[in-house]
């Protein structure tokens, strides 16, 4: 069975996804919190280093922004690695640095995805939203060793049978932050990362079984 022929929806309810993600969050809260704390500290350190070496340059603010962007991007990928390991019951720690090849493939896929999503939003809004959901799992595919294009294709196929589940999970975890944003945003970020990892791992495992 080819990747593109995976069409049967897997048993993946919104309630089950959120319940599993919430359970993992509670069981691994310390690791997740320390990871986010490390990401923040690293961003501050990199920005401080950039500022120190460029303080006399008129382009100093640009270098600081670049440092923050690099740190944020790396943190986003590292958190995906951490969430996927927790979902799979593998050994995890707050600092999870992926290999160079994974970073490169994830970066290329991120750039391609961002261009497509932004273009879709600018043109008609809804296409951009659809693309963002269909490609929301590409990071996990890159972590599993897919190259940039394979990661996008894998996400597109796996998210096809779980489109509304992903949309609903995102809505359920995001809406509460509109009312108590400062308190819930960190929790939402943890839960959303775990929920997407649950969806990816469930769909991907089922696809692997179908191939055999």
Backbone as CSV, one residue per row, in Angstrom:
resi,resn,N_x,N_y,N_z,CA_x,CA_y,CA_z,C_x,C_y,C_z
1,UNK,0.856,-1.208,0.000,0.000,0.000,0.000,0.880,1.242,0.000
2,UNK,0.589,2.151,-0.874,1.383,3.369,-0.946,0.874,4.395,0.031
3,UNK,1.717,5.406,0.292,1.346,6.465,1.224,0.070,7.153,0.803
4,UNK,-0.041,7.435,-0.486,-1.177,8.210,-0.978,-2.490,7.448,-0.902
5,UNK,-2.430,6.116,-0.663,-3.654,5.329,-0.625,-4.222,5.173,0.770
6,UNK,-3.624,5.797,1.758,-4.112,5.720,3.120,-5.302,6.667,3.254
7,UNK,-6.492,6.133,3.193,-7.661,6.991,3.240,-8.607,6.657,4.386
8,UNK,-8.584,5.436,4.871,-9.515,5.042,5.926,-9.189,5.767,7.214
9,UNK,-10.161,6.458,7.813,-9.900,7.166,9.042,-9.591,6.217,10.187
10,UNK,-8.588,6.564,11.003,-8.215,5.747,12.137,-9.073,6.121,13.343
11,UNK,-9.228,5.178,14.313,-10.022,5.487,15.510,-9.333,6.553,16.341
12,UNK,-9.675,7.790,16.077,-8.959,8.895,16.697,-9.953,9.993,17.048
13,UNK,-10.551,9.895,18.226,-11.529,10.900,18.633,-10.829,12.068,19.313
14,UNK,-11.472,13.224,19.262,-10.912,14.418,19.890,-10.734,14.196,21.387
15,UNK,-11.741,13.564,21.998,-11.665,13.308,23.436,-10.479,12.434,23.814
16,UNK,-10.236,11.385,23.023,-9.122,10.481,23.313,-7.781,11.197,23.160
17,UNK,-7.683,12.014,22.117,-6.436,12.750,21.875,-6.136,13.690,23.040
18,UNK,-7.129,14.480,23.436,-6.929,15.447,24.516,-6.673,14.735,25.843
19,UNK,-7.390,13.631,26.089,-7.194,12.876,27.330,-5.785,12.314,27.419
20,UNK,-5.300,11.734,26.315,-3.952,11.172,26.313,-2.901,12.270,26.457
21,UNK,-3.107,13.375,25.739,-2.152,14.489,25.822,-2.130,15.062,27.236
22,UNK,-3.303,15.213,27.847,-3.381,15.768,29.200,-2.724,14.834,30.210
23,UNK,-2.929,13.526,30.038,-2.294,12.563,30.920,-0.776,12.613,30.830
24,UNK,-0.270,12.721,29.606,1.177,12.828,29.408,1.712,14.126,29.995
25,UNK,0.934,15.193,29.866,1.356,16.490,30.403,1.491,16.426,31.929
26,UNK,0.495,15.848,32.581,0.538,15.756,34.038,1.678,14.851,34.504
27,UNK,1.899,13.747,33.782,2.929,12.791,34.183,4.340,13.304,33.920
28,UNK,4.465,14.226,32.977,5.800,14.704,32.588,5.913,16.224,32.672
29,UNK,5.119,16.827,33.551,5.084,18.283,33.630,6.456,18.879,33.931
30,UNK,7.196,18.265,34.838,8.505,18.803,35.226,9.448,18.845,34.029
31,UNK,9.504,17.739,33.280,10.379,17.691,32.104,9.967,18.740,31.077
32,UNK,8.669,18.845,30.831,8.161,19.813,29.851,8.442,21.245,30.294
33,UNK,8.233,21.522,31.577,8.467,22.870,32.097,9.950,23.231,32.032
34,UNK,10.808,22.278,32.402,12.250,22.533,32.345,12.704,22.767,30.907
35,UNK,12.079,22.052,29.967,12.421,22.239,28.556,12.077,23.655,28.107
36,UNK,10.869,24.108,28.437,10.465,25.470,28.068,11.332,26.511,28.759
37,UNK,11.709,26.229,30.004,12.590,27.144,30.737,13.952,27.235,30.050
38,UNK,14.455,26.089,29.601,15.739,26.057,28.887,15.647,26.831,27.579
39,UNK,14.550,26.685,26.861,14.395,27.409,25.603,14.440,28.922,25.853
40,UNK,13.753,29.367,26.905,13.745,30.797,27.219,15.111,31.308,27.616
41,UNK,15.802,30.554,28.455,17.140,30.969,28.893,18.111,31.003,27.719
42,UNK,18.025,30.021,26.838,18.922,29.997,25.688,18.681,31.205,24.786
43,UNK,17.422,31.562,24.603,17.101,32.723,23.770,17.704,33.994,24.361
44,UNK,17.594,34.135,25.674,18.154,35.311,26.345,19.666,35.340,26.214
45,UNK,20.292,34.171,26.388,21.759,34.088,26.308,22.242,34.426,24.899
46,UNK,21.593,33.837,23.886,21.998,34.104,22.502,21.788,35.568,22.135
47,UNK,20.683,36.140,22.588,20.424,37.554,22.310,21.458,38.439,23.003
48,UNK,21.825,38.069,24.228,22.829,38.840,24.967,24.186,38.770,24.277
49,UNK,24.532,37.591,23.783,25.809,37.428,23.063,25.805,38.267,21.786
50,UNK,24.681,38.208,21.053,24.574,38.994,19.821,24.676,40.482,20.121
51,UNK,24.045,40.908,21.197,24.098,42.323,21.578,25.496,42.735,22.005
52,UNK,26.182,41.859,22.721,27.526,42.164,23.220,28.507,42.413,22.065
53,UNK,28.422,41.565,21.036,29.379,41.670,19.934,28.961,42.687,18.870
54,UNK,27.742,43.193,18.942,27.280,44.132,17.910,26.762,45.436,18.513
55,UNK,27.091,45.678,19.796,26.525,46.824,20.491,26.839,48.147,19.805
56,UNK,27.986,48.234,19.140,28.386,49.479,18.472,27.934,49.547,17.013
57,UNK,27.249,48.521,16.572,26.806,48.477,15.179,25.379,48.987,15.055
58,UNK,25.086,49.736,14.004,23.702,50.210,13.797,22.744,49.061,13.487
59,UNK,23.316,47.919,13.123,22.494,46.747,12.812,22.326,45.823,14.017
60,UNK,22.704,46.303,15.177,22.632,45.473,16.378,21.240,44.890,16.632
61,UNK,20.171,45.690,16.528,18.824,45.116,16.752,18.509,43.956,15.810
62,UNK,18.988,44.065,14.571,18.728,42.999,13.599,19.407,41.703,14.023
63,UNK,20.647,41.815,14.530,21.373,40.628,14.972,20.691,39.994,16.186
64,UNK,20.160,40.822,17.067,19.451,40.304,18.240,18.192,39.552,17.812
65,UNK,17.466,40.121,16.854,16.257,39.471,16.345,16.600,38.141,15.679
66,UNK,17.687,38.125,14.932,18.123,36.891,14.269,18.452,35.821,15.309
67,UNK,19.145,36.241,16.379,19.493,35.299,17.447,18.244,34.712,18.085
68,UNK,17.263,35.570,18.351,15.998,35.110,18.925,15.285,34.150,17.968
69,UNK,15.291,34.490,16.678,14.606,33.665,15.687,15.225,32.278,15.591
70,UNK,16.554,32.232,15.570,17.260,30.950,15.504,16.939,30.103,16.730
71,UNK,16.996,30.739,17.899,16.723,30.019,19.134,15.282,29.524,19.179
72,UNK,14.337,30.372,18.775,12.926,29.989,18.780,12.672,28.824,17.833
73,UNK,13.252,28.886,16.641,13.056,27.820,15.652,13.604,26.497,16.163
74,UNK,14.810,26.548,16.733,15.417,25.331,17.267,14.584,24.786,18.428
75,UNK,14.063,25.684,19.248,13.243,25.272,20.385,11.973,24.569,19.915
76,UNK,11.357,25.084,18.861,10.131,24.501,18.320,10.375,23.064,17.867
77,UNK,11.502,22.855,17.196,11.849,21.519,16.729,12.178,20.600,17.904
78,UNK,12.969,21.095,18.839,13.359,20.296,20.000,12.140,19.867,20.819
79,UNK,11.158,20.768,20.934,9.959,20.432,21.691,9.176,19.337,20.975
80,UNK,9.208,19.341,19.651,8.566,18.282,18.889,9.221,16.935,19.152
81,UNK,10.551,16.940,19.210,11.298,15.713,19.522,10.904,15.199,20.904
82,UNK,10.854,16.110,21.862,10.508,15.747,23.240,9.088,15.162,23.311
83,UNK,8.135,15.820,22.684,6.744,15.357,22.718,6.596,13.982,22.068
84,UNK,7.272,13.781,20.948,7.156,12.503,20.250,7.745,11.370,21.085
85,UNK,8.840,11.630,21.765,9.448,10.613,22.634,8.528,10.286,23.810
86,UNK,7.898,11.295,24.382,6.986,11.057,25.499,5.782,10.231,25.054
87,UNK,5.250,10.544,23.884,4.109,9.805,23.356,4.476,8.346,23.103
88,UNK,5.700,8.113,22.638,6.138,6.747,22.323,6.700,6.005,23.525
89,UNK,6.724,6.673,24.678,7.212,6.030,25.885,8.716,5.844,25.906
90,UNK,9.418,6.640,25.115,10.870,6.554,25.058,11.505,7.485,26.093
91,UNK,12.759,7.260,26.375,13.464,8.087,27.344,13.551,9.524,26.831
92,UNK,13.180,10.460,27.687,13.177,11.866,27.294,13.814,12.710,28.386
93,UNK,14.389,13.817,27.977,14.990,14.759,28.917,14.718,16.167,28.411
94,UNK,14.831,17.175,29.270,14.497,18.550,28.869,15.262,19.053,27.648
95,UNK,16.528,18.677,27.525,17.332,19.124,26.392,17.441,17.987,25.386
96,UNK,16.770,18.137,24.259,16.758,17.120,23.206,17.215,17.777,21.904
97,UNK,18.484,17.687,21.597,19.026,18.331,20.402,19.009,17.353,19.229
98,UNK,18.252,17.634,18.181,18.177,16.728,17.020,19.449,16.778,16.189
99,UNK,19.596,15.811,15.296,20.777,15.768,14.437,20.747,16.910,13.425
100,UNK,21.907,17.166,12.838,22.020,18.265,11.872,21.114,18.022,10.661
101,UNK,21.040,16.772,10.194,20.213,16.470,9.021,18.735,16.725,9.313
102,UNK,18.285,16.394,10.522,16.898,16.651,10.892,16.628,18.148,10.920
103,UNK,17.575,18.906,11.478,17.414,20.362,11.542,17.290,20.952,10.138
104,UNK,18.156,20.506,9.228,18.141,21.028,7.860,16.825,20.688,7.161
105,UNK,16.412,19.417,7.240,15.167,18.995,6.588,13.961,19.719,7.176
106,UNK,13.945,19.867,8.506,12.839,20.571,9.156,12.812,22.041,8.736
107,UNK,13.986,22.665,8.651,14.068,24.077,8.280,13.557,24.309,6.866
108,UNK,13.982,23.460,5.928,13.537,23.599,4.544,12.029,23.391,4.449
109,UNK,11.526,22.365,5.132,10.091,22.093,5.121,9.316,23.257,5.741
110,UNK,9.869,23.845,6.800,9.211,24.975,7.473,9.104,26.175,6.549
111,UNK,10.178,26.437,5.817,10.181,27.577,4.888,9.149,27.366,3.786
112,UNK,9.135,26.160,3.200,8.172,25.862,2.135,6.737,25.940,2.656
113,UNK,6.520,25.388,3.840,5.179,25.406,4.435,4.730,26.837,4.728
114,UNK,5.625,27.631,5.290,5.289,29.015,5.643,4.921,29.829,4.414
115,UNK,5.694,29.667,3.351,5.415,30.400,2.109,4.034,30.030,1.570
116,UNK,3.727,28.723,1.555,2.446,28.264,1.025,1.279,28.730,1.893
117,UNK,1.429,28.612,3.205,0.345,28.991,4.117,0.081,30.493,4.063
118,UNK,1.150,31.294,4.111,0.984,32.753,4.059,0.354,33.170,2.739
119,UNK,0.792,32.549,1.646,0.212,32.856,0.344,-1.278,32.525,0.328
120,UNK,-1.635,31.369,0.894,-3.035,30.962,0.939,-3.881,31.907,1.770
121,UNK,-3.330,32.374,2.893,-4.058,33.305,3.759,-4.245,34.658,3.072
122,UNK,-3.201,35.114,2.380,-3.290,36.403,1.684,-4.337,36.355,0.573
123,UNK,-4.394,35.233,-0.136,-5.307,35.125,-1.268,-6.763,34.975,-0.828
124,UNK,-7.038,33.929,-0.032,-8.432,33.664,0.311,-8.660,33.254,1.767
125,UNK,-7.628,33.324,2.599,-7.695,32.981,4.017,-7.916,31.492,4.249
126,UNK,-9.054,30.965,3.784,-9.399,29.566,4.060,-8.355,28.582,3.521
127,UNK,-7.848,28.766,2.292,-6.797,27.845,1.825,-5.585,27.826,2.750
128,UNK,-5.230,28.986,3.300,-4.100,29.047,4.218,-4.353,28.250,5.479
129,UNK,-5.584,28.317,5.981,-5.956,27.558,7.181,-5.905,26.058,6.891
130,UNK,-6.427,25.671,5.730,-6.428,24.256,5.345,-5.001,23.733,5.229
131,UNK,-4.145,24.508,4.584,-2.754,24.092,4.424,-2.050,23.976,5.770
132,UNK,-2.327,24.923,6.672,-1.667,24.895,7.979,-2.053,23.648,8.767
133,UNK,-3.288,23.177,8.597,-3.727,21.961,9.293,-3.154,20.719,8.620
134,UNK,-3.198,20.683,7.296,-2.709,19.500,6.580,-1.204,19.325,6.722
135,UNK,-0.495,20.411,6.985,0.954,20.322,7.119,1.449,20.489,8.564
136,UNK,0.548,20.411,9.523,0.952,20.641,10.914,1.763,19.498,11.496
137,UNK,1.848,18.365,10.805,2.579,17.206,11.327,3.939,17.014,10.669
138,UNK,4.329,17.926,9.784,5.574,17.721,9.032,6.808,17.666,9.925
139,UNK,6.768,18.391,11.048,7.916,18.396,11.945,8.209,17.022,12.506
140,UNK,7.166,16.282,12.856,7.348,14.934,13.390,7.881,13.989,12.311
141,UNK,7.426,14.191,11.077,7.926,13.367,9.979,9.413,13.629,9.755
142,UNK,9.820,14.901,9.860,11.237,15.241,9.725,12.043,14.607,10.854
143,UNK,11.489,14.610,12.055,12.147,13.989,13.209,12.331,12.494,12.973
144,UNK,11.370,11.875,12.273,11.441,10.442,11.972,12.362,10.125,10.805
145,UNK,13.009,11.143,10.232,14.009,10.896,9.201,13.607,11.227,7.783
146,UNK,12.422,11.773,7.568,12.005,12.154,6.215,12.722,13.433,5.794
147,UNK,12.984,13.567,4.486,13.552,14.825,4.019,12.449,15.879,3.950
148,UNK,12.790,17.071,3.512,11.834,18.181,3.556,10.548,17.882,2.791
149,UNK,10.682,17.456,1.524,9.497,17.198,0.711,8.720,15.982,1.214
150,UNK,9.450,14.965,1.646,8.789,13.778,2.188,8.020,14.122,3.468
151,UNK,8.578,15.027,4.276,7.911,15.436,5.514,6.583,16.111,5.220
152,UNK,6.578,17.006,4.242,5.343,17.687,3.869,4.326,16.704,3.285
153,UNK,4.802,15.787,2.456,3.914,14.796,1.851,3.343,13.878,2.926
154,UNK,4.199,13.463,3.851,3.749,12.565,4.921,2.688,13.239,5.781
155,UNK,2.928,14.492,6.133,1.959,15.231,6.932,0.642,15.379,6.179
156,UNK,0.730,15.669,4.894,-0.467,15.855,4.075,-1.320,14.587,4.077
157,UNK,-0.671,13.439,3.952,-1.385,12.170,3.906,-1.958,11.806,5.275
158,UNK,-1.149,11.927,6.321,-1.592,11.529,7.654,-2.690,12.436,8.199
159,UNK,-2.609,13.729,7.874,-3.613,14.678,8.382,-4.916,14.613,7.614
160,UNK,-4.905,13.980,6.448,-6.110,13.925,5.627,-7.253,13.231,6.363
161,UNK,-6.966,12.137,7.061,-8.009,11.412,7.772,-8.271,11.924,9.172
162,UNK,-7.576,13.001,9.544,-7.758,13.535,10.901,-7.901,15.052,10.871
163,UNK,-8.361,15.577,9.728,-8.425,17.030,9.558,-9.285,17.689,10.622
164,UNK,-10.514,17.189,10.792,-11.421,17.831,11.731,-11.017,17.564,13.178
165,UNK,-10.372,16.426,13.424,-9.878,16.173,14.777,-8.794,17.183,15.151
166,UNK,-7.883,17.442,14.206,-6.820,18.411,14.452,-7.412,19.802,14.666
167,UNK,-8.380,20.152,13.819,-9.033,21.455,13.940,-9.724,21.585,15.298
168,UNK,-10.450,20.536,15.694,-11.189,20.576,16.954,-10.252,20.621,18.158
169,UNK,-9.200,19.817,18.125,-8.227,19.816,19.226,-7.596,21.196,19.370
170,UNK,-7.228,21.798,18.251,-6.626,23.139,18.278,-7.600,24.146,18.885
171,UNK,-8.870,24.060,18.491,-9.875,24.993,19.003,-10.088,24.802,20.501
172,UNK,-10.215,23.541,20.929,-10.459,23.250,22.348,-9.312,23.733,23.229
173,UNK,-8.090,23.577,22.747,-6.929,23.959,23.546,-6.597,25.444,23.442
174,UNK,-7.126,26.119,22.418,-6.788,27.527,22.206,-7.808,28.487,22.794
175,UNK,-9.086,28.176,22.657,-10.152,29.084,23.106,-9.982,29.529,24.568
176,UNK,-9.670,28.627,25.519,-9.537,29.068,26.922,-8.479,30.147,27.131
177,UNK,-7.438,30.168,26.282,-6.368,31.157,26.461,-6.833,32.572,26.143
178,UNK,-7.975,32.707,25.447,-8.508,34.037,25.173,-9.011,34.705,26.450
179,UNK,-9.361,33.878,27.438,-9.942,34.410,28.675,-8.906,34.528,29.800
180,UNK,-7.962,33.554,29.865,-6.908,33.617,30.885,-5.569,33.341,30.195
181,UNK,-5.153,34.222,29.297,-3.985,33.955,28.450,-2.682,33.746,29.210
182,UNK,-2.395,34.569,30.192,-1.113,34.484,30.872,-0.954,33.191,31.659
183,UNK,-2.061,32.683,32.179,-2.004,31.482,33.003,-1.985,30.216,32.145
184,UNK,-2.743,30.221,31.071,-2.952,28.999,30.311,-2.056,28.828,29.090
185,UNK,-1.380,29.861,28.647,-0.631,29.772,27.397,0.465,28.700,27.453
186,UNK,1.203,28.644,28.543,2.263,27.635,28.665,1.661,26.234,28.664
187,UNK,0.568,26.058,29.421,-0.102,24.762,29.467,-0.628,24.391,28.084
188,UNK,-1.216,25.366,27.402,-1.746,25.106,26.060,-0.648,24.680,25.108
189,UNK,0.497,25.337,25.200,1.619,25.006,24.331,2.069,23.568,24.566
190,UNK,2.170,23.177,25.826,2.559,21.800,26.154,1.530,20.810,25.621
191,UNK,0.250,21.081,25.919,-0.821,20.169,25.532,-0.943,20.059,24.015
192,UNK,-0.779,21.182,23.304,-0.912,21.161,21.851,0.211,20.347,21.223
193,UNK,1.432,20.518,21.719,2.553,19.740,21.205,2.343,18.252,21.408
194,UNK,1.871,17.889,22.588,1.615,16.480,22.884,0.446,15.938,22.062
195,UNK,-0.606,16.745,21.903,-1.774,16.309,21.138,-1.419,16.037,19.674
196,UNK,-0.644,16.922,19.074,-0.225,16.710,17.683,0.678,15.496,17.570
197,UNK,1.523,15.279,18.583,2.390,14.100,18.587,1.551,12.823,18.695
198,UNK,0.487,12.876,19.497,-0.418,11.726,19.619,-1.078,11.425,18.277
199,UNK,-1.576,12.459,17.618,-2.236,12.281,16.319,-1.255,11.729,15.294
200,UNK,-0.076,12.308,15.237,0.930,11.849,14.274,1.304,10.402,14.540
201,UNK,1.605,10.072,15.795,2.059,8.723,16.124,0.972,7.688,15.859
202,UNK,-0.274,8.034,16.170,-1.388,7.110,15.938,-1.592,6.857,14.451
203,UNK,-1.646,7.934,13.678,-1.854,7.814,12.237,-0.666,7.133,11.565
204,UNK,0.532,7.504,11.973,1.729,6.948,11.362,1.875,5.462,11.662
205,UNK,1.579,5.071,12.902,1.663,3.656,13.280,0.664,2.828,12.487
206,UNK,-0.552,3.359,12.345,-1.581,2.650,11.566,-1.176,2.525,10.110
207,UNK,-0.547,3.579,9.574,-0.108,3.550,8.173,0.984,2.499,7.975
208,UNK,1.873,2.385,8.953,2.947,1.400,8.865,2.378,-0.017,8.879
209,UNK,1.352,-0.232,9.694,0.712,-1.546,9.756,0.053,-1.872,8.415
210,UNK,-0.604,-0.869,7.806,-1.275,-1.089,6.527,-0.289,-1.446,5.421
211,UNK,0.940,-0.958,5.547,1.929,-1.221,4.516,2.429,-2.668,4.555
212,UNK,2.348,-3.282,5.734,2.882,-4.627,5.901,1.969,-5.699,5.301
